Amino acid sequence: MPCSIEIPLDKRQVDRLPHNAIPALHANLFRWIEESDPVLSRELDRGQGAKPFTVSPLFVEQEWASFRITLLQDALFEHIEAGMQKRPWVNILGDNMPISGPLSVMATTYPLLMSEPVAPGHIILRFRSPVSFRRNGKDYPLPEPELVFDSFRRRWNEFGPEALRIGDEWSAWVRNNIVVSRFDLHTVPMRFPDGVMQIGCVGRVQFEVNGAESHNQAALQALAGLIEYAFYCGTGRKTTQGMGQTVRQKTWDE
């Protein structure tokens, strides 16, 4: 059950925090799980491969501040919920900041996502935090269609039901039939506690499906599901550490 939990914080407290509080936000997720199931928390922290969650940076606007976690497996939500009941605050750099309002929770299911209406001829995605990929051993901040949509497909296949797996041939279809038609992007650096700096892109990008392939219903149905899944799974690398936060826009100027 893909699930998004937006957690509001007191903006007056957030204003005095360092810019990159993501490691602390990441640690809070594990503390909440640990309160409910210490073994699961350790297994999740030490496990190799893709992680079934994402963590956003702090998003700060004029009147509010929040961050978001998303969960890609059903079992995690009950542990997060139980942990938050015991620890209704966020610890950042030793400071316990109370959660300042009701959580905003959105949830769906993998079958429901795969029954989304088939996407129109264009898809607009907004990257709210830096997006980057790995290509030939190097960081690569350009959101090429195959890189973007295959990052969704891999997470879908990792955490979704076996019956709804999307095969490798779909990635070839994307490579041959989806192009970038418009973008408003720029690169920004993201620094991590180990001193590593990751360059990624933020902004908007529009993708178009080639006319000759716009009637391939099976491929378009997979595309429709994955476009909506992007909100939960994020795009590209280091989505558990604040990168790749993604939302779909219905229009360019939304």
N, C-alpha and C positions, 0 to 999 in steps of 0.2 A: 504494500500500500504506500505509494509515494505520498509524502506529507511535508508541508511547509509550516514552520512555526516562527512567526515574527514576534520578537521579544522587545517590548518598549522599555526604555530607560529614562531616567530624569536627565534632561538635556543640560541642566545646570551642573550636574556632576560630570557628565560626559565631556563638557567643554574643557576641563582641566586635564584630560587624559592625553597621553602621547598619541601621535597619529596612528601608529600601528599597534593596535591592541588585539590583533587577531590571535596570536598565540594564547593569550589569556582567555579569549572567547572559546577557542578550541578546547582548552583545558576544562572549562566549565561544563561542556557537553559530557566529558568523561567523568567529571565529579557527579553529575546528576545520574548517569547510568550506574556509577559505583554505589551510590546510595541504595539503589534497588537490587543490583546484581554485580558484586565486585568481580566475579569470575568473568562475566561477559565484558566488563570494562577492560580488564587486562587483555583478554583475547582480541578485542577490537583494536586496542592500542598497538599490540605487538604483531597483529596479523599482516601478512604480505598481500600484495595485489590491491585491487580496487577496494575502496572503503564505501560502505553503504550510507554515507551522509555527506553533506556539505556544510560549510560554515562561511558566513559572509563577513565582510568588514563591518565596522560601525557605520551606519548611514545617518548623517546628521543634517537636518534641515533647519529652517528658522524656528519652528515651534516644537520639534520633536527629535528624538534620537532612538534608534533601534538597531538590532542586528537580527539575522535570520539563520536558522538551521533547517536543513531539509533531511528527511529520512527516506531511504529507498527500500527498506525492509519492514514488514509488518511488526515484528517483535520489538523493535526499538522504541516505538511510541509509548508503550505502557511503562517502560523503564524511565524514559525522560520525564513523563508525567509524574510518576511516583517520586523521582528525585527532586523535581521542582517543588513538590509539596513539602519535602523535608528541608530544602534549601531554596527558599523563594527569593533569591538574590543572585547577582552575578559578581564574582570576585575578580577584580582587575587590579593587578599590582598591589595586592594585599588589602584593597579597599572593597568591602562588601556593599554593592550598589543594589538597593531593592528594585525588583521589577515594578515598574511604575504604573501599570495598568493591565487590562485583560490581554491575554495572548491573542494574536490573529492566526488562526489555524485553518489551513486549506488541505484537503486530502482527496485522493482519487484512488482508482485501482488500475492495474495494467490492462485488464480487458476493457475497461471504460475508455482509457486513453486510445486503445486501438480501434475503438468504434467512433472516434471523432469524425466529424464531417471532413470529407476530402478537401485538402488545402486548395486555395485558389492558385492562379498562375504565379503569384509572387508571395514571398514570405519575408517579413521584416523582423529582425531580431535586434534587441538592444543589449549591449554588454555593459552592465553596471559596475563591474570590477574587471581588472585586466585579464585578457584572454591570451593564452600562449599555447603553443604546441611544441613537440619535438620533431625535428626533421633532420636526418643524417647526423644525429648526435648534437644538434645545435637548437637553441631556442628559436622559435619561429612565430612571430606575432601576427601574421596575416591570416584572416579567417577564410581560407579557401573552402569551397563547399564540401569537398570530400573530407577534409580535416574536421570541420564543424559537425557535420551530420554523422560521421563515423564515430566521433566521441560520444554522441548520444546513443548510437546503436550498441557500442561495446558495453556501456553501463546498463542499457536495457537488457541485453543478453546475460549479463552477470547477475542481475538481481530480479529480473522478471521471470514469469513462468516458462517452463520449457516449451509448452505448446505455442507460445507466442514469439519464439526466437526469430530474429531477422537474419537471413543468411548473408554470406559474404558477397553474393551476386548483387545484392541491393547496393552495396558500396560502389560497385562498378557502374550501376545505373546512375547513381548520383554523380560520379566522376564524368560520365558521358552526357548528362542531360540537365544538370543544374549549374547555373552561372551566376556570378555577382553582377547585378545591374545598377547598383547605386550604393554609395557608402558615405558616411560622415564619421571618420575614425581618426584617432590619434593615439600614439604610444605613450605610456606612462611607466615609470619604474615602480616596482614593489620590492621592498627590502624585508628580509627575513632575519630572525635572531642570530642565525649562524653567519651572518655577514653576506650571504648570497643576495644578489639583486636580480630580479626577474623582470624582463621587459614584456609588457603585454599591451593589447589594444583595447580601448573603450570607445563607446559610441554606437552608431546604428549601421546596419548593413542590410541590403535588400537582395534576395536571391530570386531568380526566375527559373521556371521549368520550361525546357524547350518545347515548342509546339508539337513536334512529332511524337513526343513521349508524354504529352499531357493527358493521354487516354489510357495509360497503363495503370489500371485501377489498383492492382495489388501493390505496386511501388508507391503510388500516391497515398494509399491508405497507411502504409508504414510511415511515410513522410508526415502525414497528418498527426499520427500518434506521437512521433518523436519531437515534433515542433512543440507540442504541449508538454512533453516530458522534460524539455530543456529547462523549464522553470524549476524543476525539482533536482535534476542531475547536474546542472551547470555545464559549462563548455570548456574543453581542453584540460590543461594540467592544474594541479594543486588546488582543486576545488574544495578540499577540506581545510585549506589554509587561506581562504578569502578570495581566491581568484575565480574567474569564470562565471560570476553571477549573471544570469540571462533571463530576459523576459521577452515575450512576443508582443509586437505592436500590430494593431489592426491597420493603421494608416501611418504614413511617414511622419506626419507632424503630431502624432498622438502624444 
